[in-house]
């Protein structure tokens, strides 16, 4: 059995009995902190600064010309670990949108179930068209399950427009109209 | 007694390993025989087409054992083995036939370098639009670029522009930029479909696949060009942009279009069928199937699909409907209109029901013109099944006026109809209204509308079963998608009808249980044969008992009635 060592409690000194040194010590900390810059964020009135590589809610983006970038290749649907993404591919109507007919393919429907999404960012990584990005939205709530499924319109509304280095489909169209050099 | 092989085997050496291959085998097939997934990459070679040798992807190194030219003596190496004289340059595997003692290297530095070179040149003008290309996931160019490509392009010039989104025919869309000029589609149209519509125009890198002026790629085999296209140049207009292939589940099935019984693969996802493609079976359909057979799956989502068991139009449970059907049959004076669209299992039960209710059995023939390839005169998949199960013993009539006369004379009071609209087959609606009708079928029609009992049945895509094709080959198909909710498999409902007729308790029937009965009672099947035991390539049955029946099929791709009769009339081994 372990031996219990009984410590002798020393009697309080006079200064300790008045509690004054302790009160002063406490107030020192209080006043010291009061004069410093605060560290607490007054959420939700105040919002944190989100770093660029933050992985928030996945969104669909448009190119600087306002065109839809997603071509519904369904790689994100394939790679998505919790199967949150569901795409119905569709064909671009060449008569309705002649300036986009050369892209041929676009999503008819694009749903991301945010109740399933685990914010892993694999969809962004796999996207060959740089159309899906996990941006800075981090708080998401809803009153029903249906509300938590982001459809195509909502995804574009959240995503907005991002700069595009390649504009590959514009180049493709330019080449098509220029024809062969012979 | 030793069975002599008609084809002589020779030994060749592939990557240091001796392999026995039949004489005349080319190197691509020989390497495939090594197994272990070993393959010579190739684009233009197709086992069922003539050899073009234009893609240059299947380069291998070849050498022959050396002999002294003057004396013919073998030249030996230092270690005493015969020296191999390697060719200075690689050769294409598809057009090189195996010769005794031939040595092949499929993975040497020279071979790798030539493959990389070919891949680089093929990619020079390739648009690399895999994200919008339907072939992605089953594209040979995509696979070999990953395997043999360099991963980046050294080509800084402009790529060629060629026609995109071209309609080659009613069912095929062409993207010429993706074409690698392998000419498989050209050769297929000429050699198999006998409609030489495709060809290349222009020269060099500007070569373009087009149809002969004023013609279209519209023959009934046009979608096979889509299947054999190694890249995404030819795509199916119907399947275009519907679903990526990596999501689709493949199920082995049999085409129901005609008695050819082409082997197929059903591509489905989450209970929805997206496309049907042929499955290779050298004894039935090689690697082809008709376009018309590929569209048959669309009827399973039709609005007029029968989805409920009904008695006099009121929804009932399967058991109630089966018992009601049995009660009607028990009254006697019944006739059963069977169907050559039913599977062997169902026909077995129809036979049992007909026997137990002593009903007359009639089938209706569905004949049409044949194309001599994979569409035969008999447009039912399982007429031979009806003969083998004993449902009928002679060929069916074209219509049912005999039954109609018996209805009018009062000899038939109950009509059990399987999947036929008898009002279009010689039994007028007023005659039909005189009898009680039990209807088993997939879709509603005029016969089912007036039926006393309706038993909805599953389509070929939704059930397990077997068909027997024109050459008495027993072929198995599997359920690819679930049927309409609440509809159970046909043979379990038919078992309930059959059991009620005998006042027995119906057994819980699965396809395995059903086959225990079937194998026992049908002499053409071995007693130990089970549905699961039928090989994927089918099982040739003994057709001796049926050789005198004047079947309507004429010669087509893999079936010659005259030769078939001769082969089966003489006993095996003679």
Interface residues (C-beta under 8 A of the other chain):
Chain A: X71 X72 X73 X74 X75 X77 X78 X89 X90 X91 X94 X101 X102 X103 X104 X105 X128 X129 X172 X175 X176 X178 X179 X180 X181 X182
Chain B: X127 X130 X131 X132 X136 X158 X159 X160 X161 X164 X165 X206 X240 X241 X242 X243 X244 X246 X247
